[in-house]
Amino acid sequence: MKKRGYLYILLAVIVVGMAGGFTYWRYQNHENQAQRSEKKFRPRSTKVQKSPKVTSSTASAKQPKTKKTRQSTQSQRLTNYLRRDHFVGSALLVRNGQIIYRKGFGYADYETRKPNRANSQFQILSIQKSLTAVCVMKLIAAKQLSLNTKLAKFYPTIPNANRITIRSMLNMNSGLSMISDGSTALLSEKNVLKYAIRHVLSKAQSLGQWSYQPINFVLLAGIVSKLTHQTYRHNFYQTFVYPLNLRGTGFVQKWPASRYKTLGYRYQKASQVVQTYDERFIEPRAAMQNELGTGQVYMSPIDLFKTERDILKGRLISKQAVNVLHAPGSASTYGGGVYNQSNGIRSHGVGYGYEASILITRNGHTGVVLMTNNYRPARPVQDPAVHLFNDLVDGKIA
């Protein structure tokens, strides 16, 4: 009997160990999966139909495929437009829920001549703030937090923390800024927050005035961790990556080498228009950690569109919560990590050789994503993204 009891205990330990091991594997290794699943989006004309046998009588009756020709002409026109703008990266256009254009331009890795693909992965940089904001709003919906909660509840040593609200941080009018560019040492999430608290600057006279300061979202990421008792990264996976099955998304600290990964390149001078691929941009690992909640995620264009679309459609937080979150807090139109326009929302990020821009209608049906690993201030991708989005909304691109 004794031996049988020991055997049952041993079997129970093995089962629990396997379950725990699977959970750990899923969390740690998701970033090593290549993007292959895009079931919810399909380009037009993907269904192949069998053609009837052509005879002398049917040949004369055949009509030209005007729709296909029209789409092909439009695709070429879009390609020519982006090439004239010296665009390098990946482009995605969606109209009424249908992909109408997707294409890669230039090189993901110039040394090996690896091209950018339609589903290449790029850093999204400050666009991540819109996702951190959703993590905060989830906690508000769960009654663990409110927009009027004071920063002092979590970080009482920060000057004026008893006057700074969660809402003011989401809208970048908290009066907070940093007196440092960040630690040069490689820090954990907890130590990134400790460093930020030691180097934060809080001006009472600036409270209520809009100023784009990433420190707001670093601290918001810390609040998410405090309330959930989990790392920000864990929250990000549980909120976005797993529920939306994002195969081309992860954190740059663990970006796997694959055919979809891109390398960032430096521009040589502010007036540079054409990319020369002269110099790689090597981002320090310390900087990757310092960008907590504000710019440490990579995504593919389709993953980025799906995520922002599902936010707007109320699939992650309610539509009412989205409207509250995105309400502009100042004349800047910035609210909850996005800029609010009359025809939709816009989000944008720049850094480490990358630039990403997304514009999408409020119903999530139509939008543009342009992402580059060759940022040049003389040719920002946001300009053509805005132009293409306006043409989509106005019906100039069908």
C-alpha positions as CSV (number, residue, x, y, z in Angstrom):
1,M,0.0,0.0,0.0
2,K,2.8,2.3,0.9
3,K,4.5,1.8,-2.5
4,R,1.2,2.5,-4.3
5,G,0.8,5.7,-2.4
6,Y,4.2,6.9,-3.3
7,L,3.5,6.0,-7.0
8,Y,0.3,8.2,-7.0
9,I,2.2,11.1,-5.5
10,L,4.9,10.7,-8.1
11,L,2.4,10.7,-10.9
12,A,0.7,13.8,-9.6
13,V,4.0,15.6,-9.4
14,I,4.8,14.7,-13.0
15,V,1.4,15.9,-14.3
16,V,1.6,19.2,-12.5
17,G,5.2,19.7,-13.7
18,M,4.2,19.0,-17.3
19,A,1.3,21.5,-17.1
20,G,3.5,24.2,-15.6
21,G,6.2,23.5,-18.1
22,F,3.8,24.0,-21.0
23,T,2.6,27.3,-19.6
24,Y,6.2,28.5,-19.2
25,W,7.1,27.3,-22.7
26,R,4.1,29.1,-24.2
27,Y,5.0,32.4,-22.6
28,Q,8.7,32.4,-23.2
29,N,8.8,31.0,-26.7
30,H,5.9,32.7,-28.4
31,E,8.3,35.3,-29.9
32,N,10.1,32.5,-31.7
33,Q,7.1,31.6,-33.8
34,A,7.1,33.0,-37.3
35,Q,4.0,34.8,-38.5
36,R,2.0,32.4,-40.6
37,S,-1.6,32.8,-39.4
38,E,-3.7,35.5,-41.0
39,K,-7.1,33.8,-41.1
40,K,-9.2,36.9,-40.4
41,F,-7.8,38.9,-43.4
42,R,-7.8,37.7,-46.9
43,P,-6.8,39.7,-50.0
44,R,-9.4,40.1,-52.7
45,S,-9.8,37.5,-55.4
46,T,-8.2,34.7,-53.4
47,K,-10.7,32.1,-54.5
48,V,-9.6,30.2,-57.6
49,Q,-12.3,29.0,-59.9
50,K,-12.0,26.4,-62.6
51,S,-12.2,27.9,-66.0
52,P,-14.5,26.2,-68.6
53,K,-12.9,24.6,-71.6
54,V,-12.4,27.2,-74.3
55,T,-13.9,26.4,-77.7
56,S,-14.1,28.4,-80.9
57,S,-17.6,29.5,-80.0
58,T,-16.8,30.5,-76.4
59,A,-13.5,32.2,-77.2
60,S,-15.2,34.9,-79.2
61,A,-17.7,35.5,-76.3
62,K,-15.0,35.9,-73.6
63,Q,-15.1,39.3,-71.9
64,P,-12.0,41.0,-70.5
65,K,-11.6,40.8,-66.7
66,T,-12.1,44.5,-66.1
67,K,-12.3,44.1,-62.3
68,K,-9.0,42.3,-62.1
69,T,-7.4,44.8,-64.5
70,R,-8.7,47.7,-62.5
71,Q,-7.2,46.2,-59.3
72,S,-3.9,45.5,-61.0
73,T,-3.8,49.1,-62.3
74,Q,-4.5,50.5,-58.9
75,S,-1.9,48.3,-57.3
76,Q,0.7,49.5,-59.8
77,R,-0.3,53.1,-59.2
78,L,0.1,52.6,-55.4
79,T,3.5,51.0,-55.9
80,N,4.7,53.8,-58.2
81,Y,3.5,56.4,-55.6
82,L,5.4,54.8,-52.8
83,R,8.5,54.3,-54.9
84,R,8.5,58.0,-56.0
85,D,8.4,58.8,-52.2
86,H,11.5,56.5,-51.8
87,F,9.6,54.3,-49.4
88,V,11.4,51.4,-47.8
89,G,9.5,48.9,-45.6
90,S,6.1,47.3,-45.7
91,A,2.8,48.8,-46.7
92,L,-0.8,47.6,-45.9
93,L,-4.1,49.1,-47.1
94,V,-7.4,47.8,-45.9
95,R,-10.8,49.1,-47.2
96,N,-14.1,47.9,-45.7
97,G,-12.4,45.0,-44.0
98,Q,-10.7,43.8,-47.2
99,I,-6.9,43.9,-47.9
100,I,-6.6,45.8,-51.1
101,Y,-2.8,46.3,-51.1
102,R,0.2,44.9,-49.3
103,K,3.8,44.9,-50.4
104,G,7.4,45.1,-49.2
105,F,10.0,47.6,-50.5
106,G,13.8,47.6,-50.1
107,Y,15.9,45.5,-47.7
108,A,15.3,44.1,-44.3
109,D,19.0,43.2,-44.2
110,Y,21.1,44.9,-46.8
111,E,24.3,42.9,-46.1
112,T,22.5,39.6,-47.0
113,R,20.2,41.2,-49.5
114,K,17.2,40.0,-47.5
115,P,14.2,41.9,-48.9
116,N,11.4,43.5,-46.9
117,R,8.2,41.4,-47.2
118,A,4.5,42.3,-46.9
119,N,4.6,40.7,-43.5
120,S,8.0,41.7,-42.3
121,Q,8.3,42.8,-38.6
122,F,9.3,46.3,-37.5
123,Q,9.5,48.2,-34.2
124,I,6.3,50.1,-33.5
125,L,7.9,52.4,-31.0
126,S,5.5,55.0,-29.6
127,I,2.5,53.2,-31.0
128,Q,3.0,50.9,-28.1
129,K,1.6,53.7,-25.8
130,S,-1.9,53.1,-27.4
131,L,-1.6,49.5,-26.2
132,T,-0.4,50.4,-22.7
133,A,-3.4,52.7,-22.5
134,V,-5.7,49.8,-23.2
135,C,-4.1,47.7,-20.4
136,V,-4.8,50.7,-18.0
137,M,-8.4,51.0,-19.3
138,K,-8.9,47.2,-18.7
139,L,-8.1,47.8,-15.0
140,I,-10.5,50.8,-14.9
141,A,-13.3,48.6,-16.4
142,A,-12.5,46.0,-13.7
143,K,-12.9,48.7,-11.0
144,Q,-9.3,48.4,-9.8
145,L,-8.5,51.9,-10.9
146,S,-10.2,55.1,-12.1
147,L,-9.3,57.9,-14.4
148,N,-9.3,60.2,-11.3
149,T,-7.0,58.0,-9.2
150,K,-3.9,60.0,-8.1
151,L,-0.4,59.0,-8.9
152,A,0.4,59.4,-5.2
153,K,-1.4,56.1,-4.6
154,F,1.4,54.3,-6.3
155,Y,4.4,56.6,-6.3
156,P,3.9,59.1,-3.4
157,T,7.5,60.3,-3.5
158,I,7.1,62.0,-6.9
159,P,6.5,65.7,-6.4
160,N,2.9,66.8,-7.1
161,A,1.8,63.2,-7.2
162,N,-1.3,64.0,-5.2
163,R,-2.4,66.3,-8.0
164,I,-1.6,64.1,-11.0
165,T,-4.3,61.8,-12.2
166,I,-4.3,58.7,-14.4
167,R,-6.2,60.7,-17.0
168,S,-3.6,63.4,-17.1
169,M,-0.9,60.8,-17.6
170,L,-2.8,59.1,-20.4
171,N,-3.3,62.5,-22.1
172,M,0.3,63.7,-21.6
173,N,-0.6,66.9,-19.6
174,S,0.7,65.7,-16.2
175,G,3.6,68.1,-16.0
176,L,6.0,65.1,-15.8
177,S,9.3,64.8,-17.6
178,M,12.7,63.1,-17.3
179,I,16.0,64.7,-16.4
180,S,17.9,61.8,-17.9
181,D,17.8,59.8,-21.1
182,G,17.7,56.6,-19.2
183,S,20.0,54.2,-17.5
184,T,23.1,52.9,-19.5
185,A,23.0,49.8,-17.4
186,L,20.8,46.8,-18.3
187,L,17.9,47.0,-15.8
188,S,15.0,44.8,-14.9
189,E,11.4,46.1,-15.2
190,K,11.3,46.9,-11.5
191,N,14.7,48.7,-11.6
192,V,13.7,50.7,-14.7
193,L,10.8,52.0,-12.6
194,K,13.0,52.8,-9.7
195,Y,15.4,54.7,-12.0
196,A,12.5,56.6,-13.5
197,I,11.2,57.6,-10.1
198,R,14.6,58.9,-9.1
199,H,15.0,60.9,-12.3
200,V,11.5,62.2,-12.9
201,L,10.9,65.9,-13.0
202,S,7.5,67.2,-11.9
203,K,6.5,70.9,-12.6
204,A,3.4,72.1,-10.9
205,Q,3.1,75.0,-13.3
206,S,3.1,72.6,-16.3
207,L,0.2,70.5,-14.9
208,G,-2.6,70.7,-17.4
209,Q,-0.4,71.7,-20.3
210,W,0.2,69.1,-23.1
211,S,3.8,67.9,-23.5
212,Y,4.8,64.6,-25.1
213,Q,6.8,62.9,-22.4
214,P,7.2,59.1,-22.5
215,I,7.7,59.0,-18.7
216,N,3.9,59.1,-18.3
217,F,3.6,55.7,-19.9
218,V,6.6,54.2,-18.2
219,L,4.8,54.9,-14.9
220,L,1.5,53.7,-16.2
221,A,3.2,50.4,-17.2
222,G,4.4,50.2,-13.6
223,I,0.9,50.8,-12.2
224,V,-0.4,47.9,-14.4
225,S,2.3,45.7,-12.9
226,K,1.5,46.8,-9.4
227,L,-2.2,46.1,-9.7
228,T,-1.9,42.8,-11.5
229,H,1.1,41.5,-9.6
230,Q,2.6,40.5,-13.0
231,T,5.2,42.0,-15.2
232,Y,4.1,44.5,-17.9
233,R,5.3,42.0,-20.5
234,H,3.0,39.3,-19.1
235,N,0.1,41.7,-19.2
236,F,0.9,42.6,-22.8
237,Y,0.8,38.9,-23.8
238,Q,-2.4,38.2,-21.9
239,T,-4.1,41.3,-23.3
240,F,-3.0,41.2,-27.0
241,V,-0.7,38.4,-28.2
242,Y,-2.6,35.3,-27.0
243,P,-6.3,36.5,-27.4
244,L,-5.6,37.9,-30.9
245,N,-3.2,35.1,-32.0
246,L,-0.5,37.6,-33.0
247,R,2.2,35.6,-34.7
248,G,4.4,38.5,-35.8
249,T,4.5,40.4,-32.4
250,G,6.9,40.4,-29.5
251,F,9.4,42.3,-27.5
252,V,12.6,43.5,-29.1
253,Q,14.7,42.0,-26.3
254,K,13.7,38.6,-27.6
255,W,13.3,39.2,-31.3
256,P,14.1,35.9,-33.0
257,A,16.2,35.8,-36.2
258,S,13.8,34.9,-39.0
259,R,12.9,35.8,-42.6
260,Y,10.5,38.4,-41.1
261,K,12.9,40.3,-38.8
262,T,14.2,43.6,-40.1
263,L,17.3,45.6,-39.1
264,G,17.2,49.4,-38.5
265,Y,19.4,51.7,-40.6
266,R,20.7,55.2,-39.8
267,Y,20.2,58.2,-42.0
268,Q,23.4,60.0,-42.8
269,K,22.1,63.6,-42.8
270,A,18.8,65.3,-42.2
271,S,18.4,66.1,-45.9
272,Q,18.9,62.6,-47.1
273,V,16.1,61.4,-49.3
274,V,17.3,58.1,-50.8
275,Q,18.3,55.3,-48.5
276,T,21.9,54.2,-48.9
277,Y,22.1,51.5,-46.2
278,D,25.5,52.9,-45.2
279,E,25.1,52.3,-41.4
280,R,23.2,49.9,-39.2
281,F,21.5,51.3,-36.1
282,I,22.5,49.1,-33.1
283,E,20.1,49.7,-30.3
284,P,21.6,49.2,-26.8
285,R,20.0,46.5,-24.8
286,A,19.7,48.9,-21.9
287,A,17.5,51.2,-24.2
288,M,15.2,48.3,-25.0
289,Q,14.5,47.9,-21.3
290,N,14.2,51.7,-20.6
291,E,11.4,51.9,-23.2
292,L,9.1,50.1,-20.8
293,G,5.5,50.5,-22.0
294,T,6.5,53.2,-24.5
295,G,8.5,51.6,-27.3
296,Q,9.9,48.1,-26.9
297,V,7.6,46.0,-29.2
298,Y,7.9,44.8,-32.7
299,M,4.9,43.9,-34.9
300,S,4.0,43.0,-38.5
301,P,1.7,45.4,-40.4
302,I,-1.2,42.9,-40.3
303,D,-0.7,42.3,-36.5
304,L,-0.7,46.1,-35.9
305,F,-3.9,46.6,-37.9
306,K,-5.7,43.7,-36.3
307,T,-4.8,44.9,-32.9
308,E,-5.9,48.5,-33.4
309,R,-9.0,47.3,-35.3
310,D,-10.1,45.0,-32.4
311,I,-9.5,47.8,-29.9
312,L,-11.9,50.1,-31.8
313,K,-14.4,47.3,-32.3
314,G,-14.7,46.8,-28.6
315,R,-13.2,43.3,-28.6
316,L,-10.6,44.0,-25.8
317,I,-12.4,46.7,-23.9
318,S,-15.9,48.0,-24.4
319,K,-16.6,50.6,-27.2
320,Q,-17.7,53.0,-24.5
321,A,-14.4,52.5,-22.7
322,V,-12.6,53.1,-26.0
323,N,-14.4,56.4,-26.6
324,V,-13.6,57.5,-23.0
325,L,-10.0,56.5,-23.4
326,H,-9.5,58.3,-26.8
327,A,-11.2,61.5,-25.8
328,P,-8.7,64.3,-26.6
329,G,-7.2,65.9,-23.5
330,S,-5.9,69.1,-25.2
331,A,-5.7,70.9,-28.5
332,S,-3.1,68.4,-29.6
333,T,-6.0,65.9,-30.0
334,Y,-3.9,63.4,-28.1
335,G,-5.9,61.0,-25.9
336,G,-5.1,57.6,-24.6
337,G,-2.1,57.0,-26.8
338,V,-3.5,58.2,-30.1
339,Y,-4.2,61.4,-32.0
340,N,-7.9,61.8,-32.7
341,Q,-8.9,63.0,-36.2
342,S,-12.3,63.8,-37.7
343,N,-12.1,60.7,-39.9
344,G,-10.4,58.3,-37.5
345,I,-7.3,57.9,-35.2
346,R,-3.6,58.2,-35.9
347,S,-0.6,56.7,-34.1
348,H,3.0,57.2,-34.9
349,G,6.4,56.1,-33.7
350,V,10.1,56.9,-34.5
351,G,13.4,55.5,-33.2
352,Y,16.4,53.3,-33.7
353,G,16.2,53.5,-37.5
354,Y,12.5,52.6,-37.5
355,E,9.3,54.5,-38.2
356,A,5.7,53.2,-38.0
357,S,2.4,55.0,-38.8
358,I,-1.1,53.7,-38.7
359,L,-4.4,55.5,-39.5
360,I,-7.7,53.8,-39.1
361,T,-11.4,54.7,-39.2
362,R,-13.2,54.5,-35.8
363,N,-15.3,51.5,-37.0
364,G,-12.0,49.7,-37.7
365,H,-13.0,48.9,-41.3
366,T,-10.5,51.0,-43.2
367,G,-6.9,51.9,-42.6
368,V,-3.3,52.3,-43.7
369,V,-0.2,50.9,-42.1
370,L,3.3,52.0,-43.3
371,M,6.4,50.6,-41.5
372,T,10.0,51.2,-42.3
373,N,13.4,50.2,-41.0
374,N,15.0,53.1,-42.9
375,Y,13.8,56.2,-41.2
376,R,14.8,59.5,-42.8
377,P,13.4,62.8,-41.5
378,A,13.4,64.2,-45.0
379,R,11.1,61.4,-46.1
380,P,8.9,60.4,-43.1
381,V,6.5,57.6,-43.8
382,Q,3.7,59.4,-41.9
383,D,3.2,61.8,-44.8
384,P,2.4,59.2,-47.5
385,A,0.4,57.3,-44.8
386,V,-1.8,60.3,-44.2
387,H,-2.2,60.9,-47.9
388,L,-3.2,57.3,-48.7
389,F,-5.6,57.2,-45.7
390,N,-7.4,60.3,-46.8
391,D,-7.7,58.9,-50.3
392,L,-9.1,55.7,-49.0
393,V,-11.7,57.4,-46.8
394,D,-12.7,59.8,-49.7
395,G,-13.2,56.8,-52.1
396,K,-10.3,57.8,-54.4
397,I,-8.8,54.3,-53.7
398,A,-11.4,51.6,-54.2
